[in-house]
Amino acid sequence: MTNKTYDKIVLAYSGGLDTSVIIHWLKEHYGSEIIAVTANVGQEDELIGLEEKALKTGASKFYLAEIEESFVYDSIFPTLKAGAIYENKYLLGTATARPIISKALVDIAKQEGADAICHGCTGKGNDQVRFEMGIKALAPELDIIAPWRSWDITSREEAIDYAEKHQIPLKISRETNYSKDKNLWHLSHEGLDLENPMNEPKYDDILEMSVSPEQAPDEAGYVSITFEEGIPVAVDGQEMDGVSLIKTLNTIGGEHAIGILDMIENRLVGMKSRGVYETPGGTLLYFAHEQLEMITLDKETLQHKQEIAQTYAKLIYNGQYFTPLKQALDAFVDETQKTVSGTVKLKVYKGNMIVSSVESPYSLYSEAFATFDEDDVYNQGDAEGFINLYGLSSVIQAEMKQKMTFGKVANETAAPIQSGIHL
């Protein structure tokens, strides 16, 4: 641990186990003024009582940074428009929030004249990278303190021991000590019995935003989502701001068990980890957005965008939000979204999503051309010339192989005579 001293330290404060312990630990080891900062990214009830708790446990000041709207429009919606999904499953619920929180921490640190920013991320996780990449990009002059990489506490059990020893109040018990991250977009669960992939998740015990498929209604529901240039703007015909729209879809999706994911993913630091994620509204949005792109983007743009989506997802997952490549990809994505407007109606049933209808003024789908019935716009005879040209390279390749095979057979047949061997 460094011997540096700091007058003021800004702490990314959630009120959970780690940051509750960290306030006391920072004061004990640095003697600094601790400014607790909680970013409101849609945790709702988790925000209750945080200021009182932070001040009682040693913070000199508490900030609640209201960044929910920025989280939606600066991170969630750009990622949605890109179609970015990490390892084809994870909708980046934690990863999308970290750069926006990092900016809030930096803004308050500069306002307060702080010397350092502290976070409670472990040395095994992705979030340490995401926070620190954001801080370094926005305020390289600030020091970063990560207690989990320097203190003597080696497990969450020992962190609870520390809290009990110093009479630090906690909202958890040893039996319910899942590691959770909650925001407007998702809720993650890690640890305890989930660390063994042989264990089936106890969905009825852990789910908070959703119900299990068994608990979902026996009758299907319907929801319509309207987009303008790739951004969702209305649900069932009712226009909404982004925050309200996601909350509405969370309710609808959660009631029908949409967006429950049990995943073993590859962390940036090299290990595999298992998490159960709840992303009800986000899953509806991704699926609907994908359907709309299918009828509004041409083949080459759509397929190239699908390739770009993987790169975009890795950038977000790996904490590379404030990078030139991310900015360049955003420009490409925004260009592709100019015609991604329209309405998608989905049928939802016990965790399943089924397309009911898709409509857009920019649709490239033409029933007149695609119909199996008689039409007067398409000359099927034209396909013969197209196939002849499209298959020309295959024909040339096949003729070459035939010549090589014929020559080889001829040589093999003539070989005994040429060698002077008579049978």
C-alpha positions as CSV (number, residue, x, y, z in Angstrom):
1,M,0.0,0.0,0.0
2,T,1.3,3.5,-0.9
3,N,2.5,5.9,1.9
4,K,0.9,8.9,0.1
5,T,-1.4,11.1,2.0
6,Y,-4.6,12.8,0.7
7,D,-6.6,15.7,1.9
8,K,-9.8,14.6,0.2
9,I,-10.8,11.3,-1.3
10,V,-14.0,10.8,-3.4
11,L,-15.5,7.4,-2.8
12,A,-17.8,5.6,-5.3
13,Y,-20.4,4.7,-2.7
14,S,-23.2,2.1,-3.0
15,G,-23.9,1.5,0.6
16,G,-23.2,-2.2,0.1
17,L,-20.7,-4.4,2.0
18,D,-17.6,-3.2,0.3
19,T,-18.0,0.5,0.3
20,S,-19.5,0.5,3.8
21,V,-16.3,-1.0,5.1
22,I,-14.1,1.1,2.9
23,I,-15.1,4.5,4.5
24,H,-13.9,3.3,7.9
25,W,-10.8,1.7,6.3
26,L,-9.8,4.9,4.4
27,K,-10.1,7.1,7.4
28,E,-8.1,4.6,9.5
29,H,-5.3,4.3,6.9
30,Y,-5.2,7.8,5.3
31,G,-6.9,10.1,7.8
32,S,-8.4,11.9,4.9
33,E,-11.8,13.6,4.4
34,I,-14.0,11.1,2.7
35,I,-16.7,12.4,0.3
36,A,-19.2,9.7,-0.6
37,V,-20.7,9.8,-4.0
38,T,-23.7,7.7,-5.1
39,A,-24.7,7.8,-8.7
40,N,-28.4,7.4,-9.4
41,V,-28.6,5.0,-12.3
42,G,-32.0,3.6,-11.4
43,Q,-31.4,1.6,-8.2
44,E,-34.6,2.9,-6.7
45,D,-35.1,1.5,-3.2
46,E,-31.4,0.9,-2.8
47,L,-30.9,4.7,-2.6
48,I,-33.0,5.0,0.5
49,G,-31.0,6.0,3.6
50,L,-27.7,6.1,1.9
51,E,-26.8,9.7,2.9
52,E,-27.5,9.0,6.6
53,K,-25.5,5.8,6.5
54,A,-22.5,7.3,4.7
55,L,-22.3,10.2,7.2
56,K,-22.8,7.9,10.2
57,T,-20.0,5.7,9.1
58,G,-17.5,8.5,8.6
59,A,-18.0,10.4,5.4
60,S,-17.9,14.2,5.7
61,K,-20.1,14.8,2.8
62,F,-22.5,12.9,0.6
63,Y,-23.5,13.5,-3.1
64,L,-26.3,11.9,-5.0
65,A,-25.4,12.3,-8.6
66,E,-28.6,12.3,-10.7
67,I,-27.3,10.7,-13.9
68,E,-30.2,8.3,-14.8
69,E,-31.0,10.3,-18.0
70,S,-27.4,10.4,-19.1
71,F,-27.1,6.7,-18.4
72,V,-30.0,6.1,-20.8
73,Y,-29.2,8.5,-23.6
74,D,-25.4,8.5,-23.5
75,S,-24.8,4.8,-22.9
76,I,-27.8,2.5,-23.0
77,F,-29.4,3.8,-26.3
78,P,-26.1,4.0,-28.2
79,T,-25.3,0.5,-27.2
80,L,-28.8,-0.7,-28.2
81,K,-28.5,1.1,-31.6
82,A,-25.2,-0.7,-32.1
83,G,-26.8,-4.1,-31.3
84,A,-23.9,-4.8,-29.0
85,I,-24.2,-8.0,-27.1
86,Y,-21.2,-9.5,-25.3
87,E,-20.5,-13.1,-26.2
88,N,-24.0,-13.2,-27.9
89,K,-25.8,-13.2,-24.5
90,Y,-25.0,-10.4,-22.1
91,L,-26.7,-7.0,-22.7
92,L,-24.0,-5.2,-20.8
93,G,-26.1,-4.0,-17.9
94,T,-23.2,-3.3,-15.5
95,A,-20.7,-2.3,-18.2
96,T,-22.9,0.5,-19.7
97,A,-23.3,2.2,-16.4
98,R,-19.6,2.4,-15.4
99,P,-18.3,5.1,-17.7
100,I,-21.2,7.4,-16.8
101,I,-20.6,6.9,-13.1
102,S,-16.9,7.5,-13.7
103,K,-17.7,10.9,-15.2
104,A,-19.8,11.8,-12.3
105,L,-17.0,10.9,-9.9
106,V,-14.5,12.9,-11.8
107,D,-16.9,15.9,-12.0
108,I,-17.4,15.9,-8.2
109,A,-13.7,15.3,-7.5
110,K,-12.8,18.3,-9.5
111,Q,-15.5,20.4,-7.9
112,E,-14.3,19.4,-4.4
113,G,-10.6,19.7,-5.2
114,A,-10.1,16.0,-4.2
115,D,-6.7,14.3,-4.6
116,A,-7.9,10.8,-5.4
117,I,-10.9,8.6,-6.3
118,C,-11.6,5.3,-4.5
119,H,-13.7,2.4,-5.7
120,G,-14.7,-0.8,-4.0
121,C,-14.1,-3.2,-7.0
122,T,-12.2,-6.4,-6.4
123,G,-9.0,-7.2,-8.1
124,K,-10.7,-10.1,-9.8
125,G,-13.4,-8.2,-11.6
126,N,-14.1,-6.2,-14.7
127,D,-15.4,-3.1,-12.9
128,Q,-12.0,-2.0,-11.6
129,V,-10.9,-1.7,-15.2
130,R,-14.0,0.1,-16.3
131,F,-13.9,2.7,-13.5
132,E,-10.2,3.3,-13.8
133,M,-10.2,3.6,-17.6
134,G,-12.9,6.2,-17.4
135,I,-11.1,8.2,-14.6
136,K,-7.8,8.0,-16.5
137,A,-9.4,9.3,-19.7
138,L,-11.2,12.2,-17.9
139,A,-8.8,13.1,-15.1
140,P,-5.3,11.5,-15.5
141,E,-4.0,13.7,-12.7
142,L,-6.1,12.0,-10.0
143,D,-4.8,9.1,-8.0
144,I,-7.0,6.0,-7.8
145,I,-7.3,3.9,-4.6
146,A,-8.6,0.3,-4.8
147,P,-8.6,-1.2,-1.3
148,W,-9.3,-4.7,-2.5
149,R,-5.9,-4.7,-4.2
150,S,-4.0,-3.6,-1.1
151,W,-5.7,-4.3,2.2
152,D,-5.5,-7.5,4.3
153,I,-9.2,-8.5,3.7
154,T,-9.2,-11.4,1.3
155,S,-12.9,-12.4,1.1
156,R,-16.4,-11.1,1.6
157,E,-16.6,-13.2,4.8
158,E,-13.6,-11.2,6.2
159,A,-15.2,-8.0,5.1
160,I,-18.3,-8.9,7.1
161,D,-16.0,-9.7,10.0
162,Y,-14.4,-6.3,9.7
163,A,-17.8,-4.6,9.6
164,E,-19.0,-6.4,12.7
165,K,-15.8,-5.6,14.6
166,H,-16.2,-1.9,13.9
167,Q,-20.0,-1.8,14.3
168,I,-20.6,-0.9,10.7
169,P,-24.3,-1.6,9.8
170,L,-25.0,-3.9,6.9
171,K,-28.2,-4.7,5.0
172,I,-27.0,-8.3,4.2
173,S,-26.4,-11.4,6.1
174,R,-23.8,-14.2,5.5
175,E,-26.5,-16.4,4.1
176,T,-27.9,-13.8,1.6
177,N,-24.6,-12.3,0.6
178,Y,-24.9,-12.5,-3.2
179,S,-22.9,-9.9,-5.0
180,K,-25.5,-7.7,-6.8
181,D,-25.4,-4.8,-9.1
182,K,-28.7,-3.0,-9.8
183,N,-29.6,-0.2,-12.1
184,L,-32.4,0.8,-14.4
185,W,-31.3,-1.6,-17.1
186,H,-30.6,-4.8,-15.2
187,L,-29.9,-6.6,-12.0
188,S,-27.0,-9.1,-11.6
189,H,-26.5,-11.9,-9.1
190,E,-23.1,-13.6,-8.4
191,G,-21.5,-15.6,-5.7
192,L,-22.7,-18.2,-3.1
193,D,-24.3,-21.3,-4.7
194,L,-24.0,-19.7,-8.2
195,E,-20.3,-20.2,-8.1
196,N,-20.8,-23.9,-8.8
197,P,-22.2,-24.3,-12.4
198,M,-23.7,-27.6,-11.3
199,N,-26.2,-25.7,-9.1
200,E,-29.5,-24.6,-10.7
201,P,-30.3,-21.0,-9.8
202,K,-33.0,-20.6,-7.1
203,Y,-35.0,-18.2,-9.3
204,D,-38.0,-17.9,-7.0
205,D,-35.6,-16.8,-4.2
206,I,-33.3,-14.4,-6.1
207,L,-35.3,-12.8,-8.9
208,E,-36.4,-9.2,-8.2
209,M,-37.2,-7.6,-11.5
210,S,-38.7,-10.7,-13.0
211,V,-40.7,-13.8,-12.2
212,S,-39.7,-17.3,-13.2
213,P,-41.4,-18.8,-16.3
214,E,-43.4,-21.0,-14.1
215,Q,-44.8,-18.0,-12.3
216,A,-45.6,-16.0,-15.4
217,P,-49.2,-15.7,-16.7
218,D,-50.6,-18.6,-18.6
219,E,-52.0,-16.2,-21.2
220,A,-49.7,-14.4,-23.6
221,G,-49.4,-10.6,-23.6
222,Y,-48.7,-8.1,-26.4
223,V,-46.5,-5.0,-26.4
224,S,-45.7,-2.5,-29.2
225,I,-42.5,-0.5,-29.3
226,T,-42.0,2.5,-31.6
227,F,-38.5,3.7,-32.7
228,E,-37.3,6.8,-34.3
229,E,-33.8,6.6,-35.9
230,G,-33.0,3.6,-33.7
231,I,-34.2,5.1,-30.4
232,P,-37.3,3.8,-28.7
233,V,-39.8,6.6,-28.1
234,A,-43.2,5.0,-27.4
235,V,-44.8,1.9,-25.8
236,D,-48.2,0.8,-27.1
237,G,-48.6,4.1,-28.8
238,Q,-47.8,6.2,-25.8
239,E,-44.8,8.5,-26.1
240,M,-42.3,8.4,-23.2
241,D,-38.9,9.7,-22.2
242,G,-36.2,7.1,-22.2
243,V,-36.2,6.5,-18.4
244,S,-39.9,6.0,-18.2
245,L,-40.0,3.8,-21.3
246,I,-37.4,1.4,-19.9
247,K,-39.3,1.3,-16.5
248,T,-42.5,0.5,-18.4
249,L,-40.9,-2.3,-20.4
250,N,-39.2,-3.7,-17.3
251,T,-42.7,-4.1,-15.7
252,I,-44.1,-5.8,-18.8
253,G,-41.1,-8.0,-19.5
254,G,-40.7,-8.9,-15.8
255,E,-44.3,-10.1,-15.6
256,H,-43.7,-12.5,-18.5
257,A,-40.3,-13.8,-17.4
258,I,-38.5,-12.0,-20.2
259,G,-34.7,-11.5,-20.1
260,I,-33.5,-14.0,-17.4
261,L,-30.0,-15.1,-18.3
262,D,-27.8,-17.6,-16.6
263,M,-24.3,-17.2,-18.1
264,I,-20.7,-18.2,-17.7
265,E,-18.7,-15.4,-19.3
266,N,-15.1,-14.6,-20.0
267,R,-14.0,-11.7,-17.8
268,L,-11.4,-9.2,-19.0
269,V,-8.9,-10.3,-16.4
270,G,-8.8,-13.9,-17.8
271,M,-11.1,-16.0,-15.6
272,K,-14.6,-17.3,-16.3
273,S,-17.4,-16.3,-14.0
274,R,-21.0,-17.1,-13.6
275,G,-23.8,-14.6,-13.2
276,V,-27.6,-14.6,-13.3
277,Y,-28.8,-11.4,-15.0
278,E,-32.3,-9.9,-15.2
279,T,-32.8,-7.5,-18.1
280,P,-36.6,-7.6,-18.9
281,G,-37.1,-4.3,-20.7
282,G,-33.7,-4.3,-22.4
283,T,-34.3,-7.8,-23.8
284,L,-37.6,-6.6,-25.3
285,L,-35.9,-3.5,-26.8
286,Y,-33.0,-5.5,-28.3
287,F,-35.3,-8.0,-29.9
288,A,-37.7,-5.4,-31.3
289,H,-34.8,-3.2,-32.6
290,E,-33.3,-6.2,-34.4
291,Q,-36.7,-6.9,-36.1
292,L,-36.9,-3.3,-37.3
293,E,-33.4,-3.3,-38.7
294,M,-34.2,-6.5,-40.7
295,I,-36.7,-4.6,-42.9
296,T,-35.0,-1.2,-43.0
297,L,-31.3,-1.9,-43.6
298,D,-29.9,-3.2,-46.9
299,K,-28.1,-6.6,-46.8
300,E,-24.5,-5.3,-46.9
301,T,-25.1,-2.6,-44.2
302,L,-27.0,-5.0,-41.9
303,Q,-24.3,-7.7,-42.1
304,H,-21.4,-5.3,-41.6
305,K,-23.2,-3.7,-38.7
306,Q,-23.6,-7.2,-37.1
307,E,-19.8,-7.6,-37.3
308,I,-19.3,-4.1,-35.8
309,A,-21.6,-5.0,-33.0
310,Q,-19.2,-7.6,-31.6
311,T,-16.4,-5.0,-31.6
312,Y,-18.6,-2.5,-29.9
313,A,-19.7,-5.0,-27.3
314,K,-16.1,-5.7,-26.4
315,L,-15.2,-2.0,-26.1
316,I,-18.0,-1.5,-23.6
317,Y,-17.3,-4.7,-21.7
318,N,-13.6,-3.9,-21.5
319,G,-14.1,-0.3,-20.3
320,Q,-13.0,1.4,-23.5
321,Y,-15.9,3.8,-23.7
322,F,-13.8,7.0,-23.9
323,T,-11.7,5.9,-26.9
324,P,-11.4,7.1,-30.5
325,L,-12.6,3.8,-31.9
326,K,-15.8,3.9,-29.8
327,Q,-16.4,7.4,-31.1
328,A,-15.8,6.3,-34.7
329,L,-18.1,3.3,-34.3
330,D,-20.8,5.6,-32.9
331,A,-20.6,7.7,-36.0
332,F,-21.1,4.6,-38.2
333,V,-24.0,3.3,-36.1
334,D,-25.7,6.7,-36.2
335,E,-25.5,6.7,-40.0
336,T,-27.1,3.3,-40.2
337,Q,-30.0,4.3,-37.9
338,K,-31.4,7.1,-40.0
339,T,-34.1,4.8,-41.5
340,V,-34.6,2.6,-38.4
341,S,-38.0,4.0,-37.6
342,G,-41.2,2.2,-37.1
343,T,-43.2,0.0,-34.8
344,V,-42.7,-3.6,-33.7
345,K,-45.4,-5.6,-32.0
346,L,-44.3,-8.5,-29.9
347,K,-46.1,-11.4,-28.3
348,V,-44.6,-12.4,-24.9
349,Y,-45.2,-15.7,-23.2
350,K,-43.3,-17.3,-20.3
351,G,-39.9,-16.0,-21.3
352,N,-40.5,-16.1,-25.0
353,M,-40.7,-13.3,-27.5
354,I,-42.5,-13.8,-30.8
355,V,-42.9,-11.2,-33.6
356,S,-46.5,-10.2,-34.2
357,S,-45.9,-7.4,-36.7
358,V,-43.3,-5.0,-38.0
359,E,-44.0,-1.8,-39.9
360,S,-41.9,1.1,-41.1
361,P,-42.1,3.9,-43.6
362,Y,-38.6,3.0,-44.7
363,S,-39.3,-0.7,-45.1
364,L,-37.2,-2.4,-47.9
365,Y,-39.5,-5.4,-47.9
366,S,-41.7,-5.5,-51.0
367,E,-44.5,-7.9,-51.2
368,A,-44.8,-7.2,-54.9
369,F,-41.3,-8.7,-55.5
370,A,-41.3,-11.4,-52.8
371,T,-44.8,-12.9,-53.6
372,F,-45.2,-16.5,-54.7
373,D,-48.3,-15.4,-56.6
374,E,-48.3,-14.0,-60.1
375,D,-46.5,-10.6,-60.5
376,D,-45.6,-8.2,-63.2
377,V,-42.5,-6.6,-61.6
378,Y,-40.0,-9.5,-61.6
379,N,-38.8,-11.5,-64.7
380,Q,-37.7,-14.9,-63.3
381,G,-35.8,-15.6,-66.5
382,D,-33.3,-12.9,-65.5
383,A,-32.1,-15.2,-62.8
384,E,-30.4,-17.5,-65.3
385,G,-27.9,-14.8,-66.4
386,F,-27.3,-13.8,-62.8
387,I,-26.5,-17.4,-61.8
388,N,-24.2,-17.9,-64.8
389,L,-22.1,-14.9,-63.8
390,Y,-22.4,-15.5,-60.0
391,G,-21.2,-19.1,-60.5
392,L,-18.5,-18.4,-63.2
393,S,-15.6,-18.7,-60.7
394,S,-17.0,-22.1,-59.6
395,V,-17.3,-23.3,-63.1
396,I,-13.7,-22.3,-63.9
397,Q,-12.5,-24.0,-60.7
398,A,-14.4,-27.2,-61.5
399,E,-13.0,-27.3,-65.1
400,M,-9.4,-26.9,-63.8
401,K,-9.9,-29.8,-61.3
402,Q,-11.3,-32.0,-64.1
403,K,-8.3,-31.3,-66.3
404,M,-5.9,-32.0,-63.4
405,T,-7.8,-35.2,-62.6
406,F,-7.9,-36.4,-66.3
407,G,-4.1,-35.7,-66.7
408,K,-3.3,-37.6,-63.5
409,V,-5.4,-40.6,-64.6
410,A,-3.8,-40.6,-68.1
411,N,-0.3,-40.5,-66.6
412,E,-1.1,-43.3,-64.1
413,T,-2.5,-45.5,-67.0
414,A,0.6,-44.9,-69.2
415,A,3.1,-45.2,-66.4
416,P,3.7,-49.1,-66.5
417,I,4.4,-49.0,-70.3
418,Q,6.8,-46.0,-70.0
419,S,8.6,-47.8,-67.2
420,G,9.3,-50.8,-69.3
421,I,7.2,-53.1,-67.1
422,H,5.1,-55.6,-69.1
423,L,2.3,-57.4,-67.4
